Amino acid sequence: MKKVILLDIDGVLVHHGGYRAALHATLNYFASLMGLNHFDFPEEKLAALEKRGIFSEWDMVPLLLATLWNDILAHHPIPSLPADLLSAAVEIGRNLNGYMPRELIIPEFEYIAGQYPAEAALQHGCFPFIPMDLRVNILSQSRHIKLSQTMRLFQHYSLGSRVFCETYNLPAEVETESFLHTHDRSNINDDIRAKLRQPNIHLAGLTARPSAPPREVADSHFGYAPEAEIALELVGLSDIPLIAFGKLEYLAAQRGLDAGVLIKPSPVHALAATAAALTGDEWAGLQSAGDWFQTGKLNGIFANLPRKFDLLVVEDTMGGIRSTQAAGEILRQAGFDVNTRVLGLTSGSPAKIEAFAQAGIPHFETWQALLAGAEI
């Protein structure tokens, strides 16, 4: 029987050291403006955010920075603080008076459908000691390269200054190499890759990483950072179909939608990846998944798919698992005989083990154990 395997990138195909290094570099850039040699959040804080469903560093950075500044301003209020983040960092540093937070608590807040976590925190009134204009500048527009100072700085470190300039047609604000190139490493070897490339297996990438537009379209790549493609090249899977954030952004732009409502855990993400895996056509898969989102009907390329297949996803967080579970149910309701299997890869992380255990998801510490346990 045909098998479709959807593969997350960060934490599954790739040890995402680059994004973590870029997160720490971005936070330390603001710390340096405050006159601090180093201020960082330990990995358990970042794992706790992931457990809460906050997976993107584009949300983590503003939330962590706001947590730090809210604590400082609660103890040392500053009247007329600038709304610009860089100017605010300098001013906050001037007023520290030796104060340093010891234990920072990232506030709990409910997510809002169609909004990214940083924006949801803003809407729920988190970080009340930060003046509103500055708070808006930290937390809103977290995917807008010109409006989000945290995202813009983070992209410098992820891509490197040269590729940043080429991608966004903006001047470099810091000079840096690409942390994706220097800190990422492959989680799979030749043996694992060979098992994944068996003739009856159809692969596709399923990731929230930025990416180029669908490979079938000839439009300009301006503004689309090829971060998912960099990862697939690193692991030797650059030829497989890929449904990443840039592909969903392109679909959203064509249809007047918000890409945030299409990305995992939305079933649109896994539906598009499933169709792309079986046909090799990213754009047709995206358009047909978009049709389902807007009409509730599976049309287009889904008519050409085999009626019976196994649908598997390998994830290290719950987003892609929920997306794939929902996509499998939509396919079954449309008459497909689809057996959905979800597999968690923990790499030994206690937070990931706990999250999968609570959700009743089969999980494995290593790729070798996963392949054996799933009989792939």
N, C-alpha and C positions, 0 to 999 in steps of 0.2 A: 504494500500500500504506500501511496505517496505520503511523505512527511513534509510539512512546512515547519521550519524552525526560525522563529524570530529572535534576534540576538540584540540585547542591549549592548552598548559599548562600554561606558564607564563602569568599572567594577565587575564587568563580565569579560569582554574581549580585551580590555585595556585596564591596567592599573593606572588610575587617573591622577598620577602625581603632578601632572602639569597644571590642572585646574586648582588643586590644593595649593601648589606653590604660588600660583597667580593670586589666589585668595589671600594668602598670608602676605605676599608682596604688596597688594593693594592696601590692606589694613595697615601695614607698616609704613607705607607712604604717608598716610594720614597721621600715623603716630609720629613720624619724623617732623611733620609740620607742627605738631604739638610740642615738639622739643623732647620727645621720648625716644630713647634709643631702640626700644623694642616693646611692643605690646601685642599679645596674641591670644587667640582663643584655642584651648586644647582640643584635640581631635574628638574627645567625647562630647563636647558641645556641638560640633559639626554633625556627629553621628546622631545626636538627639534631634537635631533639626531634620535630618533625613528620615528618622523614625516618625516624625510628625508630618511627613509628606512634603517637606521643603528640600528639593533635590538640587536645584540650580544655584550655582555660586552667584549668579546675577541677582538672586533674592537674598542669599546668605550674607553677602557683603553689606548691603544697606541695612539689613536687620541687625547685624553684629555691630556695625558702626553706630547705629541709632541706640542700641543697648548701652554701649560705652558712653556715648555723649549724654544720654538721658540720666545715667547714674551720676556723672560728674556734675551736670547742671542741677540735679536735685540737691547736691551738697554745696555747690557754688554757682548760684544763678548769675547770669551775665545779661544785663539789659542791652537792648539794641544789638543783638548778635547778628552778623551778616547772614544773608540767605545763601550766599555762595559757599559751597562746601570747603573749598581750599582756604578761603578767608576765615571761615568759621573755625576751622581746625587751628589756625594760627592764634586766633583770639582765645579760644578755649585753652590752648597751651599756656598763654600768658597769664591765665587766671587759675591755673591748677593749684598753686600755693602748696605744692608738695603732696596733694591728695592723689591717691591711686586706688581705684576700686579693687577689692579683694575677690569677691564672688559675684559675677554678673549673671542675672537671671533674665533670659530672653522671654518676654511675656507670651502667654498663651492667647490665641485669638482664633475665631472661627474663619474658615475659608469662605470666600464669596464666589459663586459660580461665574466663570468667565473672567476672573481677575487673578493676577499673579499674587503670591503671598505677601510681598512687600506692600503692594497696593491695598490688600485686605487689612494689613496691620494699620495702615494709615486711616482707612475708613472706620476701623473699630476704635480709633482714638488712642492707640498705643503711643508710648513715649511722650507723655504730656508735658514734661519739663523742657522739651525742645520747642522753640518758637515755631509757630505754624508754617511760616514761609520756608524756613530751613527744613522742617520736617517733611514738607511736600517735596522739596528738592532732593531729599535723601531717598524717599520711599516711592515716589511716583515715577512713571515712565521708565521702569527698570530695564526695558528692552530697546530703548531709543538712544542710539549712539550719540546724538547731539544734545539730548536733554538730560541724560543720566550721567553724571560725572563719575559715579562708581563703576558703572558698566563700561564707560569709555576707558577708564584707567585699567580696569581688569582686562579688557581686550588688548591693550598694549602688551601686557605680560603674557597673555595666552598666545597671541599670534607673533609677537615680536614687532618692533617698531616699523620695520620695512613693510611687512605684509599688512600691518594695520593701515599704513598710509595707502597702500595699493587697494585694499579692500574698501575703505570708506572715503577715500579722497580727502583726508583730513591731515593736517600737520601732526607730527609726532610731538607729544607732550613730555614723554620720557624716552630715553634710549635704552632698549633692552632686547635681549634675544628672546626667541620663542620658548616659553616654558613647556609647551606641548611637545616640542622636539627634544628638549633636554631632560624632561622629568617623566614623561609617559614611558611605559614599557608594556610589551605584549604579555597577556595572560595565557596565550595558547602557544603550543609548539607544533612541530610537523605532524606528530601522531594525532593530536586533537584535530588539527586542520584536516587531515585525511579522513577521519571519521565523519566530520561534518560535511565533507564533499562526496559522500557516497551517492551513486546514481539516483536513488529514490528520494533523496533529500533536496529540498528547495529552500534556500537561505534568503533572508533579508535582514538588514539592519533596522533596528527600532530604537531611536534615540532622540533625546531632547537637545543634543548638540546642534549648534549652528551648522549650516551646510550650504553648498551651492544649490541653485534651483534644480528641478528634475532634469535628468541628463538628456531627455528627448527634446527639450526646448532650447532654442538658440538665442534666447534673450540675454541681455547683459547680466553679468554676475556682480555688478556694482552693489555694494552693501551686504553681500552674502559671504560670510566668512567660512572657508572650507574646512572647518574643524573636524567634522565627522569623516570627511574624506581622508584627512591626515591620519586618523585613527585606523581606518580600514587598510590603508596602505601599510601602516606599521605592522599590522597583524597578518598581512598577506591575503586579505580578502577584498581587495579594491574593486574586484569585478562584480561582486554581488549587488543586487538592488538595495537601495538605501532609502528609508523614509525618516528623515531627520527634520529638525526645526525649520531649516531654510526651505525645504520642499513644501512643508505645510504653510509657511509664510507666503510662498509663491501662489499656492492654491487660494489662500485667504485673500490675497491682493486681487486675484482675478475675479473673485466672487463677492467682494465687499464684506468679508468676514473678519473676525478676530482670530488669529492663529492660536491664541491661548485657549480657545474652546475646542480646538481640533487635536491638540497634543495629548499624549497619554496623561491621565487615565481615560481620556475619551476613546470610545471604540473606533472612531474615525482613523486614529493612528494605526491600530492593529489591522483594521479592514484594508487600508491602503497597502500596508506592508505585506499582508497575506496575498492580495492580488498581484502585487509586484513580484513576490517570490515565485509564484506559479507561472507568471507570464514573462517576467523580465522587463516589464514596462512600468516604470515609476509613474509617469504622468497619467497613463490610463488608469492605474490603480488609484491615484490621488483623486482624479476626476470622478470616478465611480463611487469612491468613499464619500466624496463631497456631495454627490447626488443623494446618497442615503441620508446624510446629515440634513439636507434641505427638503427632502421629500418623504423620507421614511421607507424608501423602496430600494432594493438592490437591483440596479440596472447596469447597463454598460458592460464592462469587461467581466463582471461576475457571471454573465450568461455563458462565457467561454471556459469557466473553471471546471475542473473535475467535480463531480457531485459528492465524492467520498474521499476524505483524506484526514490524516492526523494533523492537528495544529498545536505546536509546542512553542513555548516562550521560555527563554533563559534570562532571568533578571536578578538584580541584587537589591531592588527595592520594589514596592508594591504598585507603582504607577503602571508599568508595562504589563504586569500580571492582571490588574483590573481591566486594562484596555483589551487584552487578549481574551479574558473570560467573557467580557461583554460582546466582543466581536464574534466569538464562537456561538454564543446564544443567538445573535442576530442571524448568523448563517444557518443555524438549525431551524429557526423560525421560517426561513426562506426556502426550506426544503433540502438543505445540504445535510449529508450524513458526516458530521464533523466530530471527532473525538478531541476535546481540548485537554491539554496537559500543561500545567504550569510548574516551573522548576526554579527554585531559588538557589543562588550561589552566594555564600556568605563570606568566603575567604577568612573564616574564623572570627568575624566581627560579632561580639556579643549582642550589639544592638540589632544587627540584621537577623541573627538567630532568633532573638526574642520576637521580633516583628513577624517573621515567617511562622514561628511556632504559634503565636497568638491567632494568626489568620488560617492555621491549618494547612500551610503550604509545604510540600516536600522540599527539603533544602539540603544542600551539600556544601562541604567546606572547600573542595577542590573540583576542578574540571574533571579529573580522572574519576573521582567518586561519582560525580553527576552523570557522566557518560555510562558508567557501569550500572548505576542505580536506575537510570532511565532506559537502559538497554538500547542505546543508540549505536 
